[in-house]
């Protein structure tokens, strides 16, 4: 237990805590006091299977080449934090959480005057701060990285707080839960997604705060609408797919470019508003997706289009030249007497067959949209 009013460690220093409780009741400052000293003052705080108790309100200031690395720890925090609070070019102050749990409160600045990063690599974490900033002052850079686990923000972080600073939201895995990707900001905000998921936690429709750039890597970026309506006034670039799921709707603003493939999962609606996409897949094994296209804003897809939905077999009353005597009798050996349309309801109209087929498949699939397929016999051989 550090009960002093303040503790300053200028380094080089290593502190290791294993199977213990680390309790600080005063201000903590780790790292150099001057930028020129950063290269000679690395500081490492390593904790494993520990309780990090900072529930007494106090400040913590990380500077220069400083790293807090927690593995399977519980971190209770009610402090004002500044991670990267000194302009030390080439050095990043960072907090890395491997597993465990944490609850961060009060002001939290990642990249306050220099470069800072907060990395979540597994576990379940909560950020209950209304003033969580990535990039706080001029020339500062703050990064939030989610590579595994679940991180829930009660309020959206401010990515790129002030003009002249840069905030980075990096979603490389796991789930980032928040009421917006970012709160309103004045600085430069960049989104880099390569395997991560954003789950919207708001209760109403939302126009998502725009980023200066949004880059999607090979592993893709998943947006979970959580049943709500989201609108992106945002360009997307990159190599991987933008995956939309959650049963709500996603609209793009006319004039934006979605220079990545888009995959819309079952039960979710896409409103493209005339944007151009690199590819489009609608629906999956859970059911069909909905595409709502405005006739005045045509959809352009520069790539493959895949429509996935349950397929309903229909019988259009055709026959076959190998069955009626034109070329032969009896049909081919692989074809049944009903022209391989045995699963079609024995009803006179295509509409009645379609409705009956939907009802039969509804217990297994989402049949809100189905692909009608003329299955029986040879459908280029209709009777005169």
C-alpha positions, 0 to 999 in steps of 0.5 A, a space after each residue: 500500500 502506497 499511502 503517501 500523498 505522491 509517489 514519483 518513479 523516474 526510472 529505470 525501474 521495474 515493479 512486479 506484483 504477483 498474487 497480491 494487492 497493490 493499493 495506491 492512495 496518492 498521486 502516482 507519476 511514472 517516467 521522465 520529467 523531461 523529454 530528453 531523458 526518455 530514452 534512459 528512463 524506461 519504467 515497467 509495472 508488471 502485475 499478474 493475478 493481482 488486485 490493483 486498487 486505485 479506488 481512492 481518487 488520485 492522479 496517475 501520470 505515465 510519461 515517456 517509455 512507460 508500460 503498465 502490463 496487467 495479466 488476469 488482474 482486477 483493476 479498480 480505478 477512480 483516478 484521473 489518468 494521463 497516459 503519454 503526458 510528455 512529448 517524447 518523440 519515438 516513445 509511447 506510454 501504454 497500459 496493456 490489459 491481458 484478460 482480467 477485468 477493470 472499471 475506469 472512472 473519472 477523467 482519462 486522457 490517452 495521449 495527453 501531451 505526447 503519445 499514449 495507448 490503452 490496449 485491451 487484450 481479453 477479459 471484460 472491462 467497463 469504462 464509466 467515464 464521461 471524459 475519456 479522450 484519445 489525443 488531448 493536446 496539440 501534437 498528441 496522439 492517443 490510441 485505444 486498441 481492442 484486440 480481444 475480450 469485451 470493452 463497454 463504454 458507458 459514454 462514447 470516447 472522444 477520439 481526437 479531442 482538440 484541433 492539432 491532436 490525433 485519436 486512433 480507434 483500433 479494433 483488431 478483435 473482440 467487441 467494443 460496446 458503446 453508444 457511438 464510435 466516437 463523441 464529437 471531436 475537433 481533432 483528427 480521428 482515425 478508425 482502423 478495424 481488422 477483425 473487431 466488432 462494434 456493438 451499438 448500445 444506444 436506444 435510438 437511431 444514430 448518425 455515427 460520428 464521422 472519422 477522417 479515415 476509416 480503414 478495414 483490414 483483411 479480417 473485416 469490421 463488424 457493425 452490430 446494430 443491436 436492432 437499431 437504425 444507424 447511418 454512416 456519413 463516412 467513406 470506407 477504404 481497405 481490403 476486408 469486408 464491412 459486415 452488418 448484423 444485429 437485425 436493425 438497419 444501416 444506411 449510407 449517406 449519398 456521396 460517400 464511397 464504400 470501397 470495401 465489400 459489404 456483407 449484410 447478415 440475415 434479418 438486417 436491412 441495408 439502405 445504400 442511398 446510391 453509394 458504390 461498393 466493392 461487392 455485396 452479399 445479402 443474407 446468410 444461413 440465418 435468413 434473408 437480409 433486406 436491400 432498400 434501394 431508392 429508384 433515384 439513387 441506384 446502387 452500383 456494385 463493382 464486384 460480386 453480388 451474392 443473394 443468400 436466402 432460402 430457395 423454394 422449389 416450384 413446378 411451372 407445369 413444364 415437361 421434358 423432351 426426353 420424356 414426351 417423345 420429342 427426343 425420348 421416353 421415360 426421362 433421364 435415369 436421375 430424374 424422378 417421375 415429377 421431374 425432380 420436383 417432388 418437394 413442391 406442394 401439389 397445388 395448381 398455381 405458383 403463388 399457392 406453391 410459394 406460400 405453402 413452401 414458405 410455411 413449410 420452411 419457416 420453422 427452420 429458416 427466416 422466410 421473410 424473403 425467398 428465392 423462387 426456383 422453377 425446379 420441376 422438369 425442363 423449364 425451357 420446354 413449356 407446353 405450347 
